[in-house]
Amino acid sequence: MTVMRMPFLFGVLMFLTACVSGSEPVTQPAVVKAYTVRTVQVSVAKDAAKGRFEDQAVRDAAIAALKADLKAKAAMVPGGATSATAQVTIVSMKLKEAGARSFGGANEIVANVRIVDSRGRVLREIDQVRYWDQAKRNESTFNGLPIGLLINMGRNASDAKSGEDLNKLLGGFSDAFVAWLKN
C-alpha cells in the first residue's frame, strides 16, 4: 500500500511545483534623472486648508515638518549633477476632526509639483501628487446601539491627540512625492 501512495504523492508534488512560479517579479529600476533635488519649496494655495489645518499654528507646524521630510527623502533619490528645486504647491490639505473621521472621512494632501533648476528653467512640468488616508469604519452594533461609531471615535480621538493621524498623512504624502520623483 505504501508503494501505491508514492506515485500519487509524487504526482501531487509535481502539480504543486508547476503551479508555483519560480521567478520573482521583475521590478524596473528607478530612472536616474539629470537633476538632483536639493531644495524644496512648499506653499499652500488660498483656501486649501480644511479641518484642523484651518488652525494657522497646526498648518504652519505641518508645513515645516513636511518641508523637512520632503527635502530629506528627495536627497536620497539618485540624480544627476544639475541642482534642482521641487516647487510644491498644496492645493488641498484636509485633517479631519476625530468626529468627522468616525464616519469614514479621509485626511488628504493634494499638491501640484514641478522641478526647476537654479535659473528657473522647468526640468519637469507640473504634475499632481496626492496622498489620502481613508479612516477605517467599524459599523458594529449591539442591540441596535452603534458601538462601532464609539470605537471609531475613541480610536480617532486617540490618533488626533497623539498626532499619529498627522504623522501618517505627512509621511504618506512624502512617500508619494518620492515615488513621483523616481518616475
Secondary structure, DSSP 8 states (H G I E B T S, - for coil): -HHHHHHHHHHHHHHHHHHS--S----------SEEEEEEEEEE-TT-EEEGGGSHHHHHHHHHHHHHHHHHHHHTS---SEEEEEEEEEEEEEE--HHHHHTT-EEEEEEEEEEEETT--EEEEEEEEEEEEE-------BTTB-HHHHHHHHHHHHHHHHTHHHHHHHHHHHHHHHHHHH-
